[in-house]
């Protein structure tokens, strides 16, 4: 489990390198740029699946962890039945307003959800619901997003092969904490048993109001014992007064028997 101290060290080291935007803004990672939606053919037999990753942009830097555990009688994540899901993220984003220039705002988020997973051929559909938590350490009393909120989160993801070499992944979530929503999609082409590539797009927003989208290439690498996912590209902000920029993300997923 050495990945978690390493993740924290990378988060705080990189935070100093990210430049500010020119207007008041609030953000946290896009939950988190499509977490793994692996299926039986990619991960093999497993009773659980865990992941950890990093997300960077010209506005935000942070890390995330998560896991899904089968609750069915077979203790098999790829069999139909109930599952338990956990997500947590932390990082910092740039913030500017009157009296607060080049401020780095720390943020934390987490959820624990009960879900049901329905396997469909080599794909699956899953839906989840559970309590969520969000925290933004912003000292500006005029900020729309600040302090702590507890709420409820709902989430769904779908993954299915389109033919022998193409696979589509979709994921969406909404939480009542700061009315935060995220949607993501990915179309993946299998070059070989080890490497898959394709485009990825995300949309994120909250009640600041703040909204952004990202688009760029994705590469998945099957390591045999786990999965490495790498993506990056263009980040467009719809909220006026904010700057467009870049994003980059990397995660590692590990099936657990």
N, C-alpha and C positions, 0 to 999 in steps of 0.2 A: 504493500500500500504506500510505497514511497512517492507515488505520483502526486499525492495531495500536498506535501511540503514543497515539491518542485513546482506545482501549479501556482501556489501562493507566492513563491519567490519570483517566478516569471511575471506574475500579475503586477506586483509592486515595483519591480525593476522597470517594466515596460511603461507603467503609468506616466512616468516623468517624460517619456518621449512623445506623447500624444499632444498635438497642438490644440488650442481652443477654437471654438466657432465664434461668430461675431454677434450672436443674439442669445437671449434666454432660451434654453432648451433643456429637455429632459429625455433620458433614454435609458434602456437597459437592453441586454442582448435579445435577439429574436429567438427565443426559447427553444433551443439555442442554435439557430440557423439549421433547422431540420436535424434533430437528433436521430440516431440510427433507427431504421425500420427494417432490420435484417429478418430474413425468413430462414426456414429450415435448410434450404439448399446452400445458404451462405455461412451459417454458423454451426450446423450439425446439432446433435442432441444437446439440450440445455434445460436446466430448471430455472435459470435466471440469466439475465444479460445486464452488464454494467458498462458505463462509459464515463469518460472524463475528457474535457477539451478546453481550448482557449479561443476567444473571439476578440478580434482587434478591428478598430476603424480609426479614422481621423478624429472621432468624437468619443469613442468608448474603448476601454480595454478591460477584459475580465476573463473569468474561468467558470466552468460549470461541471457538475457531476450528476449522475443519475443511474437508476437501476430499475429493472422490471423483474418481478418474481412470480412464478406460477403458483397458483393456489389450488389447482385441480388435483384429483385423486392420483393421476399419473405423475404428478410433479414434473410435468413436461410443458415448457413454454410454447411448444409448437402444436399442442393439443388444445382443442376448444375448452374454454373455461375461464374462471375468474383469475385476475392477476392483480398484484399490488405494485404501484409505480411511485417512485420518489425522484424529485428533481431539486437541485439547489444551484444557485449561481451567485457570484459576487464580483464586484469590479468598481470602476469609477468612470465618470463622464465629465466633459467640460461644460462649464456653466458661466454665463456672463449676464449681468443686469446692473442697474444703478447701484453703485456701492460695492459690487461684487464682481471683480475682474479676474479672469483666468482662474476661476475657482474649480477645483476638482471635487466632485460630489461622490462620496462612496454610496454604493447601493448593494442590497442583499435581497434575495428572493428564494422562496422554497415552496414546495407543495408535497402532499402525500395523497395519492388518489387510488381508489378502488376502481377496477375496470373489468371489462369482459372482452376477451379476445376470440375472434371467430376466424379460423383458418379456411382459406378458399384456394383450393389447388395448391400452387406454390406461393400464394400470396396470403394476405390477412387483412382483416378490419378490426380495429379496437377502439373502444370508447371508455373514457374515464371521468370520474368526478371526485372531488375531495377538497379539504381545506387548503388555503394558500396564505402566504405571508409575503409582505414586501416592505422594504425600509430604504429611505433616501435621506442621507445625512446632509441636508441642505440648511445652512443657517439663515438663509434669506426668508423672512416672514412673509414676503409677497409671492414666494414661489408656489405654483399650483401643485407641484409634486414634492412633498416633503414629509418627513416623519414616518410613522409606522401604520400600516393597515393590515387587517386580517380579513379574509374573504373566502369565496368559493371559486374553484377553478373547474372548468370542463374542457375536455380535450378529446380529439379523435385523430386517428391516423389510418391510412390505407396504402397498401403496397401490393402490386400485382404485375406479373409479366405480361408484356404486350405481344411478344413472340419469343423465340428461343434466345434472342440476344438483347432485347430491350425490356426495361422495367420502369414503371412509373411509381413515384412515391408522393403522397400528399399528407399534409399535417396541418391542423388548425387548433387554436386554443383561445379561450377567453377567461379572464379572471376578474372578479369584482374589485380586487385591489387596484385602485387607480384606473379602473375600467380599461385594463390592458388586454390587447388582442394581438395575435400573431398567426400568420398563414404562410406556408412554405410548400414548394413543389420542386420535384427533381425528376428529370428524364435521364435514365442511365443506359449506356450502351456497353455491353461486355466485350472488351477487346480480347481478353483471354480469361482463363480460370482465375487469374490473379488480379487483373486490372480492369476497372470499369470507369468510363468517363461520360460526362454529359452536362447540360446546362442546369442551373439551379436559380430559383427566384424566391424572394421572401417579401412580405409586407408586415409592418409593425406599427402599432399606434397605442396611445393612451389618452387620458382626459386632460392633458396639459393645456390645449390639445397639441399633440405631436404625432406626425406620421412620416414614415420613411419606407423605402423599398430597396432591395438589393438584387443584383443580377450578375451572374458570372459562372465560370466553369467549375465543375466538381470532379474530383478523382477519388475513387475508392480502391483500396489495395487490400486484397485478401491475404493475410499473413499466415493462414493455416490455423493458428491458435487464436486469432482475433482479426479485427478490421481497423484499418487506418483510413480516415476520411479527410481530404484537404480541399478547401474551396477558397475563392477570392474573387474580387471584381469591383464593380461600380456600385456606389451607394448614393441614392437620390432622396433628398429630403423635400417633402411637399409643404411643410410648415414654413411660412414666409420668414425671412430674416436668418435662415440657417444655411450652411454651406454644404454642397454635395462633396463627395470624396470617395474613399475606398473602404473595403472591408477585407478581412482575411480570417479564416477559421481552420482549426485542425482538431480532430478528436480521435480517440482510440476506444474501440468497443471490444469487450471481452465476454464470450459466453462462459457460463459457469455450470458444470454438470451437477 
